[in-house]
Amino acid sequence: MSLEEKQQDNWLLLTPDSLNIDDASSFVTSSSTGAVSVFIGTTRDHFEGRKVIQLQYEAYVPMALKQLKRVCEEVRMKWPVHRIAIFHRLGTVSVTDASVVIAISSVHRQEAMEAVHYSIDTLKAHVPIWKKEVYEDGEEEWKENKECCWTAGRR
């Protein structure tokens, strides 16, 4: 099941389907902006010497959407951006497939690039989306984001 919220200036999507990078980029592109910055987070085939065959994502979807809206609000308070698209996969994600896409447009490149960097770091720290790595040997392990605000010892 996908959960989507598309407004005039923000498009937020949580979905088990493949992420369409062109959709995110097209949404944020405008004749009034001179920069589009896009981050694509993909599944790599290894972690600490172990072969990864896929990732599995779960989310507390209503809270995740609420936190993604908050990321957009914070970005708009910090930078004069035009449009924001944040897409995140749920469920199984194969190696090399996109897990997250963030696209942001602005008049100048610095604002768009800084806003994308802030967005992915803030998403990893505050949005309740959890990742499990599945290894070639059949073992599975839930992963903790180092940025995560609910990690022990962090506030």
PyMOL commands that set and color helices and strands:
alter all, ss='L'
color gray80, all
select helices_A, chain A and resi 21-28+61-78+109-126
alter helices_A, ss='H'
color red, helices_A
select strands_A, chain A and resi 3-6+10-15+35-42+46-47+50-59+81-89+91-94+98-106+129-135+140-143
alter strands_A, ss='S'
color yellow, strands_A
deselect
rebuild
show_as cartoon
